[in-house]
Amino acid sequence: MKRLWMVMLLLTLAACGNLSLEPVNSGGSTGTGSGSSGGSSSSGGETARVVNVIDGDTIDVELNGERVRVRYVGVNTPERDEACYQEAVDANRALVAGQTVRLVRDTSDTDRFDRLLRYIYVGDTLVNAELVKQGVAEAVLYRPDERFYNDFVDYERQAARAGRGCHPTGIFNDGSSTR
């Protein structure tokens, strides 16, 4: 009888949303967990299909039957009139074009342009992180969305030291890591 009561209690708590069956990161880190390119693939999120790559850090997706614009959280890529723009677009396109992706929210839902703000996963690959690792995106802190910021900064330092992607152009040397 005691076991039945415990099972019922656990099911009730889970149904109310007060019980998470996900592992807890008790280290206090914003670590990336496991996965081939950083980021935890167990973060839930919504599934969508990429229908257009806008630039290095923005895509259009089909989500619940609607076309929605999505801006990648925690990263920034060169703009159309800047050095390395096309390299960033090409890298993003290679990762996500036509793919089914998972959109994972940090804290904010949308930006001032009404774009969804999300971490983008293709399988276990966190695209935001992969672009930084390739050197075509920089880590940028857009408060309050900072779940992977420290990881992105580490990836950016590694890419800069290795001279990967856009780093040799100096495009990311503006002295600011917040927006």
VORODO-481065 format. One line per field, with one value per residue (C-alpha): z negated, y negated, x; residue number from 1. Coordinates in pm, whole numbers, plus 32768, in hexadecimal, padded with zeros to 4 digits. Each point is the difference from the previous one (the first is absolute). Layout:
BEGIN
w <- (Z | ...)
v <- (Y | ...)
u <- (X | ...)
donu <- (NUM | ...)
//
This chain:
BEGIN
w <- (8000 | 7FAB | 8155 | 80B5 | 7F40 | 8063 | 8171 | 7FF8 | 7F58 | 8102 | 8121 | 7F6D | 7FCF | 815F | 8091 | 7F41 | 8086 | 7EAA | 8041 | 8107 | 8075 | 80A8 | 7F61 | 7F2E | 8037 | 7E9A | 805F | 803A | 8154 | 8142 | 8095 | 8148 | 7F8A | 8101 | 8174 | 8128 | 8006 | 7EA1 | 7F6A | 7F61 | 80F1 | 7EEA | 7FDF | 80A8 | 80EC | 8138 | 8147 | 8143 | 8167 | 808A | 8138 | 8033 | 7F82 | 7FDB | 7F90 | 7F17 | 7EC8 | 807C | 80A7 | 8066 | 7F8E | 802C | 7EA1 | 7FBD | 8166 | 7FF4 | 808B | 7EDD | 7FF4 | 7EFD | 7F80 | 7F62 | 7E90 | 7F7A | 814A | 8109 | 8164 | 80F5 | 80A6 | 8179 | 802D | 7F27 | 803E | 7FEA | 802B | 8114 | 7F45 | 7ED4 | 80DA | 80B4 | 7EB6 | 7F74 | 8142 | 7FFB | 7EA0 | 8013 | 8162 | 802F | 7EB0 | 7EEF | 7ED1 | 7E91 | 7F7F | 7E91 | 7F3D | 7EFA | 7F42 | 8106 | 80FE | 810B | 8050 | 805B | 816A | 7F8C | 8064 | 7F25 | 7F37 | 7FF2 | 7FEC | 813C | 8000 | 812B | 7F5C | 7EDC | 80A1 | 7F62 | 8138 | 7F3C | 7F63 | 8146 | 80B3 | 7EEA | 800C | 8179 | 7FC8 | 80C7 | 7ECF | 7EC4 | 7EA1 | 7F93 | 7EBA | 8039 | 7E9D | 7F6E | 80F2 | 7F87 | 7FD7 | 80E4 | 8004 | 7F45 | 80E6 | 8133 | 7F80 | 7FD4 | 8161 | 808A | 7F54 | 808F | 815F | 7FE9 | 7F87 | 8120 | 80FD | 806E | 80D5 | 7FE9 | 7EE9 | 80E5 | 8090 | 7EAA | 802A | 7E99 | 7F61 | 7F9E | 7E8D | 7F96 | 7FA9 | 7F98 | 80C7)
v <- (8000 | 7F15 | 803E | 7FB7 | 7EB9 | 7F98 | 804F | 7F35 | 7EDD | 8002 | 800E | 7EE2 | 7F29 | 8049 | 7FA6 | 7EB7 | 7FA4 | 7FFC | 812F | 8008 | 814D | 7F54 | 8019 | 7ED4 | 7F48 | 7FBE | 7F6F | 7EA5 | 7FF4 | 7F89 | 812F | 8093 | 815D | 810F | 7FF4 | 7FE1 | 7E86 | 7F99 | 7FC7 | 80F4 | 80B1 | 8054 | 7E9C | 8040 | 7EED | 7FF5 | 80B2 | 7F37 | 801C | 7EFD | 7F5F | 7EE3 | 7F95 | 7E86 | 7FC5 | 8093 | 7FF3 | 7FEE | 80FC | 8026 | 813E | 80A4 | 8029 | 8082 | 7FAF | 7E9A | 7F60 | 7F68 | 7F40 | 807B | 7F48 | 80D3 | 7FB4 | 7FB0 | 7FC9 | 7EF7 | 801E | 7EF4 | 7F2C | 7FE8 | 7EDB | 8092 | 80E0 | 8173 | 7FDD | 8103 | 80F8 | 7FEE | 802B | 8128 | 80A7 | 7FD2 | 8081 | 8135 | 8050 | 7FBB | 7FD4 | 80E5 | 80A6 | 8053 | 7F40 | 7FE2 | 7EA0 | 7FDA | 7EC6 | 7F65 | 7EEA | 7F0D | 8068 | 7EF3 | 7ED5 | 7E9C | 8070 | 810F | 8119 | 8137 | 8014 | 8167 | 80F6 | 80D3 | 8174 | 80E4 | 8154 | 7FDA | 7EDE | 7EAC | 7F28 | 7EBF | 80A1 | 809E | 7EB0 | 7F6E | 812D | 7FD5 | 7E94 | 7F6A | 7F82 | 7F4C | 803A | 7EE4 | 7FD8 | 7F98 | 7FEC | 80AE | 811D | 8089 | 817A | 8054 | 7EB1 | 8074 | 812D | 7F25 | 7F17 | 812B | 807A | 7EA5 | 7FE8 | 8152 | 7F9D | 7EB2 | 80A6 | 80F8 | 7EED | 80B1 | 7F69 | 7E89 | 7FBD | 7FA2 | 7EE4 | 7F58 | 7FE6 | 806E | 7F12 | 7EEF | 8017 | 8059 | 814B | 7F7C | 7F6C)
u <- (8000 | 811E | 80A2 | 7EB8 | 7FDE | 8163 | 7FC0 | 7EBE | 80B2 | 8119 | 7F0A | 7F36 | 8136 | 807A | 7EAA | 7FFF | 8154 | 80A2 | 80D9 | 810A | 8080 | 812A | 8158 | 8059 | 814B | 8063 | 8152 | 7F75 | 80A7 | 7F68 | 80AE | 7F97 | 7FB9 | 8032 | 7FD1 | 80E6 | 800B | 7FAA | 7EAD | 7F16 | 7F1F | 7F09 | 7F7D | 7EB1 | 7F99 | 7F2B | 8042 | 7FF9 | 807A | 80F3 | 7F6C | 80F8 | 8155 | 7FF6 | 8166 | 8104 | 7F27 | 7E98 | 7F1B | 7E96 | 7F57 | 7EB1 | 7F79 | 7EA1 | 7F9B | 8083 | 813C | 80C1 | 8149 | 80FC | 8136 | 8112 | 803B | 815C | 80B4 | 802E | 807D | 8074 | 7EF4 | 7FC8 | 80F0 | 8116 | 812A | 7FBA | 7E88 | 7FE8 | 80DD | 7F16 | 7ECA | 809E | 8062 | 7EA3 | 7F62 | 80E1 | 7F89 | 7E8A | 7F75 | 7ED4 | 803C | 7F0C | 807E | 7FAE | 7FC8 | 8058 | 7FAB | 80E4 | 7F4B | 7F7D | 7EFD | 802B | 80DB | 7F99 | 7FCD | 7F0B | 80EF | 8004 | 8144 | 807A | 811C | 7FF0 | 8049 | 802D | 8009 | 80F2 | 80BC | 7FC2 | 801A | 8040 | 8135 | 8074 | 8002 | 80D9 | 80EA | 8026 | 805D | 7EE0 | 7F40 | 8064 | 7F7B | 7F1D | 7F47 | 7E98 | 7F7D | 7F46 | 804B | 814C | 7FE0 | 812A | 80B1 | 813A | 8020 | 7FD8 | 8113 | 80E8 | 7FB2 | 8040 | 8152 | 8064 | 7F91 | 80B8 | 8141 | 7FEB | 7FB3 | 7EC1 | 7EF0 | 7FD2 | 80F8 | 8124 | 7F29 | 7FDF | 7E86 | 7FC1 | 80FC | 7F0A | 8056 | 7E9E | 7F62 | 7EAA | 7EE5)
donu <- (1 | 2 | 3 | 4 | 5 | 6 | 7 | 8 | 9 | 10 | 11 | 12 | 13 | 14 | 15 | 16 | 17 | 18 | 19 | 20 | 21 | 22 | 23 | 24 | 25 | 26 | 27 | 28 | 29 | 30 | 31 | 32 | 33 | 34 | 35 | 36 | 37 | 38 | 39 | 40 | 41 | 42 | 43 | 44 | 45 | 46 | 47 | 48 | 49 | 50 | 51 | 52 | 53 | 54 | 55 | 56 | 57 | 58 | 59 | 60 | 61 | 62 | 63 | 64 | 65 | 66 | 67 | 68 | 69 | 70 | 71 | 72 | 73 | 74 | 75 | 76 | 77 | 78 | 79 | 80 | 81 | 82 | 83 | 84 | 85 | 86 | 87 | 88 | 89 | 90 | 91 | 92 | 93 | 94 | 95 | 96 | 97 | 98 | 99 | 100 | 101 | 102 | 103 | 104 | 105 | 106 | 107 | 108 | 109 | 110 | 111 | 112 | 113 | 114 | 115 | 116 | 117 | 118 | 119 | 120 | 121 | 122 | 123 | 124 | 125 | 126 | 127 | 128 | 129 | 130 | 131 | 132 | 133 | 134 | 135 | 136 | 137 | 138 | 139 | 140 | 141 | 142 | 143 | 144 | 145 | 146 | 147 | 148 | 149 | 150 | 151 | 152 | 153 | 154 | 155 | 156 | 157 | 158 | 159 | 160 | 161 | 162 | 163 | 164 | 165 | 166 | 167 | 168 | 169 | 170 | 171 | 172 | 173 | 174 | 175 | 176 | 177 | 178 | 179)
//
